[in-house]
Amino acid sequence: MRFFNADPSSLFFSEDYKIMWFKNLTLFKLTQPFDLSPEALGEALESKELRPCGSLEPFTYGWTPPLGKIGTELVHAGNGCVLVCARKEERLLPASVVREEVEERIAKIEQREARPVRGKEKRRIRDDVTFDLLPRAFTRSTDTQAYVSPSAGWLVVNTAVPKRAEDLLTLLGRSLGSFEVAPLTAEYAPTSTMTYWLSGRPLPKGFSLQTDCELRDRADETSIVRCQRQDLSSDEVQGHIHAHKEVHKLGLGFEDRLSFILRADLSISRLRFESVDEFDDVDEGDETARFDANFAFMTTELGRLLERLGETFMGSLESQPPTRRFAALE
């Protein structure tokens, strides 16, 4: 069994364990108190627990234990936070396979009956092909983890893909009957703020520039410059700022303990945890204890980062962004 390598953000456990470190963040603020106990939340999620994908179903989507095969509960609580995991199980039916089979069937009909196949008949043949091939398709599972910090008022989803975050929030709303959050939005445009930082102006306390960025022309967003492992204070990079390009992605460090890419929508990608010294005394043979330690460490580190991001971008919390409501009937 291997627990750590040089990059703690690529932590692996045994085959029955799940990768636990969040690598991407989509952030939401809770707009109402979250007062459900872990037990009550777990009971609510049972109504939408994942079931196997049927032979004729394109996909199923539901809750699965965050601890993987070493756990049975749908909620993991620790450090004042609750962790959940949504899984999408879908059948893989490549469009090229369907198209090839459809073309073969159409060619046979046209040759046998000496007439062209058009319109509705083509669509019916495609539906028949999908119906015939779907039960034989392989399945693939994709997990999306999220945790709620009731005291700090955050919902953190481990993805930088808006659709995956939206799907998890919709599932949560259907499980709880109703669930309201507000996306993290800025008082001022994040692109302007990140451009200001890259131009040499001071960063907020705790933050530091790293070596990656993406700039886009203000007049033509298809004009993109990507810098990787570059000195961002160099004349070459600064020249793009003087040419009126704006920063849409910026590599940042936080307190020498986290590094990440901050994006224009205030989501985070390529998140790395730089310090794992806290795990030295954890029994490597107890996977549940190791998971607890990881989760406590991760949520503590992210708690400090999220607090600073909120202060930096949201300004006065009295000017909250519009509430998003996810309800059972949606």
C-alpha positions in Angstrom: 0.0 0.0 0.0 1.3 3.5 -0.9 0.0 6.5 0.8 2.1 9.5 -0.3 4.5 10.5 -3.0 6.2 13.8 -3.6 2.9 15.4 -4.6 0.4 15.2 -1.7 -2.4 16.4 -4.0 -2.1 13.1 -5.9 -2.6 11.0 -2.8 -3.6 7.4 -3.4 -4.9 4.8 -1.0 -5.5 1.1 -1.3 -7.8 -0.2 -4.1 -10.9 0.1 -1.9 -10.1 3.7 -1.0 -11.0 6.9 -2.8 -8.8 9.8 -3.8 -9.8 12.3 -1.1 -7.9 15.6 -1.8 -10.0 18.2 -3.6 -8.1 19.3 -6.8 -10.7 21.8 -8.1 -13.1 24.1 -6.4 -16.5 25.6 -7.3 -17.6 27.8 -4.4 -21.0 28.7 -3.1 -22.2 30.6 -0.1 -25.1 29.2 2.0 -27.9 31.7 2.1 -29.7 29.9 4.9 -28.5 28.2 8.1 -27.6 24.6 7.5 -28.7 22.9 10.7 -29.2 19.3 9.6 -27.2 16.8 11.7 -25.0 14.3 9.7 -27.5 11.6 10.6 -30.5 13.6 9.3 -28.6 14.5 6.2 -27.7 10.9 5.6 -31.3 9.8 5.9 -32.4 12.5 3.5 -29.8 11.4 0.9 -31.0 7.8 1.0 -34.0 8.7 -1.2 -31.6 9.5 -4.0 -28.9 6.8 -3.4 -27.2 5.6 -6.5 -28.7 2.5 -8.2 -27.0 0.5 -10.9 -27.4 1.7 -14.4 -30.1 -0.4 -16.1 -29.4 -2.2 -19.5 -31.5 0.4 -21.4 -30.6 3.5 -19.3 -28.1 6.0 -20.7 -27.0 6.9 -17.1 -28.0 6.9 -13.4 -27.0 9.6 -10.9 -27.2 9.4 -7.1 -25.3 9.5 -3.8 -22.6 7.0 -2.9 -20.5 6.7 0.3 -17.6 9.3 0.4 -15.3 6.7 1.9 -15.8 4.3 -1.0 -15.8 0.6 -0.3 -14.5 1.0 3.3 -17.6 3.0 4.2 -21.3 2.5 4.1 -22.7 5.9 5.2 -23.7 8.5 2.7 -22.3 11.3 4.8 -18.9 11.7 6.4 -18.6 14.3 9.2 -15.5 15.8 10.7 -13.9 19.1 11.7 -17.3 20.7 11.7 -17.9 19.9 8.1 -19.9 17.2 6.2 -18.7 15.4 3.1 -20.9 13.9 0.4 -20.3 12.2 -2.9 -22.5 12.0 -6.0 -21.8 9.4 -8.7 -22.8 9.3 -12.3 -22.9 5.8 -13.8 -23.3 6.0 -17.6 -23.2 3.6 -20.5 -20.5 4.4 -23.1 -21.9 4.2 -26.6 -19.6 6.1 -29.0 -21.4 8.1 -31.6 -19.0 6.7 -34.2 -20.2 3.1 -33.4 -23.9 4.1 -33.7 -23.3 6.0 -36.9 -21.5 3.1 -38.5 -24.3 0.7 -37.6 -26.9 3.1 -38.8 -25.1 3.6 -42.2 -24.9 -0.2 -42.6 -28.6 -0.7 -42.0 -29.6 2.1 -44.3 -27.3 0.8 -47.1 -28.9 -2.6 -46.9 -32.4 -1.2 -47.1 -31.6 1.1 -50.0 -29.9 -1.8 -51.9 -32.7 -4.3 -51.1 -35.6 -2.0 -51.9 -34.0 0.3 -54.4 -35.1 3.5 -52.7 -33.5 6.2 -50.5 -34.0 6.3 -46.8 -34.9 9.7 -45.4 -36.1 11.7 -42.5 -38.3 9.9 -40.0 -37.1 6.5 -41.1 -33.5 7.4 -40.5 -34.4 8.6 -37.0 -36.3 5.4 -36.3 -33.3 3.3 -37.5 -31.0 5.4 -35.2 -33.3 4.8 -32.3 -33.4 1.0 -33.0 -29.6 0.9 -33.2 -29.3 2.7 -29.9 -31.8 0.3 -28.3 -30.0 -2.7 -29.6 -26.4 -1.6 -28.7 -27.0 0.1 -25.3 -27.3 -3.1 -23.2 -23.9 -4.2 -24.5 -22.2 -0.9 -23.8 -19.6 -0.7 -21.0 -20.4 1.5 -18.0 -18.2 4.3 -16.5 -18.5 6.0 -13.1 -17.6 9.6 -12.4 -17.6 10.9 -8.8 -18.2 14.5 -7.6 -17.4 15.2 -4.0 -18.6 18.2 -2.0 -18.5 19.4 1.6 -20.6 21.8 3.6 -19.1 24.0 6.3 -22.2 25.2 8.2 -20.3 27.5 10.6 -18.4 29.3 7.8 -21.4 29.2 5.4 -19.6 27.5 2.5 -20.5 24.7 0.1 -17.4 23.5 -1.8 -17.7 21.2 -4.8 -14.7 19.3 -6.1 -14.9 20.4 -9.7 -14.2 23.3 -12.0 -16.9 22.2 -14.4 -20.1 24.3 -13.9 -22.4 21.5 -15.2 -21.0 18.9 -12.7 -21.5 21.4 -9.8 -25.0 22.2 -11.1 -25.9 18.5 -11.2 -24.8 17.9 -7.6 -26.7 20.9 -6.4 -29.8 19.8 -8.2 -29.5 16.3 -6.7 -29.1 17.9 -3.2 -32.2 20.0 -3.7 -34.2 17.0 -4.7 -32.9 15.0 -1.7 -33.6 17.7 0.8 -36.8 19.1 -0.7 -35.2 22.5 -1.2 -31.6 23.9 -1.0 -30.5 27.5 -1.5 -27.0 28.8 -2.3 -25.4 31.8 -3.9 -22.4 31.4 -6.2 -19.2 33.2 -5.2 -19.3 36.5 -7.2 -17.0 39.5 -6.9 -17.7 43.1 -6.1 -15.4 44.0 -8.9 -14.5 42.0 -12.0 -12.0 39.3 -11.1 -10.2 39.8 -14.5 -9.5 43.4 -13.5 -8.3 42.4 -10.0 -6.0 39.7 -11.3 -4.6 42.0 -14.0 -3.9 44.6 -11.3 -2.0 42.0 -9.3 0.0 40.8 -12.3 1.0 44.3 -13.3 3.1 44.5 -10.1 0.6 45.9 -7.6 0.6 44.3 -4.1 -1.4 41.2 -3.5 -3.7 40.7 -0.5 -1.9 39.3 2.6 -1.1 35.7 2.4 -1.2 35.5 -1.5 1.8 35.2 -3.8 2.3 35.0 -7.5 3.3 31.6 -9.0 4.4 30.9 -12.5 1.3 30.4 -14.7 -1.3 32.7 -16.2 -3.6 33.1 -19.1 -4.3 36.5 -20.7 -6.9 37.5 -23.3 -7.2 40.5 -25.5 -10.0 42.8 -24.3 -11.3 43.4 -27.8 -10.9 39.8 -29.0 -11.2 37.0 -26.4 -10.0 34.5 -29.0 -6.6 36.1 -28.8 -5.1 34.1 -25.9 -1.6 34.0 -24.4 -0.8 31.2 -22.0 2.3 31.3 -19.8 3.5 28.2 -17.9 6.5 28.1 -15.6 7.4 31.7 -16.5 8.6 34.6 -14.5 5.4 36.6 -14.4 7.3 39.8 -13.6 9.4 39.5 -16.8 9.2 42.2 -19.5 7.7 39.7 -21.9 4.7 39.0 -19.7 4.3 42.6 -18.6 4.3 43.6 -22.3 1.0 41.7 -22.7 -0.5 43.8 -19.9 0.7 47.0 -21.6 -0.9 45.7 -24.8 -4.3 45.7 -23.0 -4.7 42.0 -22.3 -6.5 40.9 -19.2 -5.8 38.0 -16.9 -8.4 35.2 -17.0 -6.4 32.6 -15.1 -3.6 33.3 -12.5 -1.4 30.9 -10.6 -1.3 31.9 -6.9 0.1 30.6 -3.7 -1.4 31.0 -0.3 0.6 31.1 2.9 3.2 28.8 1.4 0.8 25.9 2.0 -1.5 25.9 -1.0 -1.0 26.6 -4.7 -3.7 26.9 -7.4 -5.0 28.5 -10.5 -7.7 31.2 -9.9 -10.1 31.6 -12.8 -12.2 34.5 -14.0 -15.4 32.9 -12.6 -13.6 32.5 -9.2 -13.4 28.8 -9.5 -10.1 27.1 -8.7 -8.2 24.4 -10.6 -4.9 22.5 -10.1 -5.1 22.8 -6.3 -2.1 21.4 -4.5 -1.6 21.0 -0.7 2.1 21.7 -0.1 2.4 20.5 3.5 1.4 17.1 4.9 3.5 17.0 8.1 0.4 16.8 10.2 0.0 13.1 9.1 3.2 11.8 10.7 1.5 10.3 13.7 -1.5 8.8 12.0 -1.6 5.0 11.9 -1.1 4.0 8.2 -2.9 0.7 8.9 -6.2 2.4 9.9 -7.7 3.8 6.7 -10.7 5.4 8.4 -8.4 7.3 10.8 -6.3 8.4 7.9 -9.3 9.6 6.0 -10.5 11.6 9.1 -7.0 13.2 9.4 -7.0 14.0 5.7 -10.4 15.5 5.8 -9.7 17.6 8.9 -6.4 18.8 7.4 -8.0 19.7 4.0 -11.0 21.6 5.4 -8.8 23.5 7.8 -6.4 24.6 5.0 -9.3 25.4 2.7 -11.2 27.3 5.4 -8.4 29.9 5.7 -8.2 30.2 1.9 -11.9 30.7 1.5 -12.1 33.2 4.2 -9.4 35.3 2.5 -11.0 34.9 -1.0 -14.4 36.0 0.4 -12.8 39.1 2.0 -10.8 39.9 -1.1 -13.5 39.5 -3.8 -16.9 39.8 -2.1 -16.3 42.9 0.0 -19.2 43.6 2.2 -21.2 40.4 2.6 -24.3 42.5 2.8 -24.2 42.7 -1.0 -24.8 39.0 -1.6 -25.2 37.6 -5.1 -28.6 36.3 -6.3 -29.7 33.2 -4.5 -29.9 29.9 -6.5 -32.7 27.6 -5.3 -32.6 23.9 -6.0 -35.9 22.2 -5.2 -37.4 18.8 -5.5 -39.8 19.7 -8.3 -37.1 21.2 -10.5 
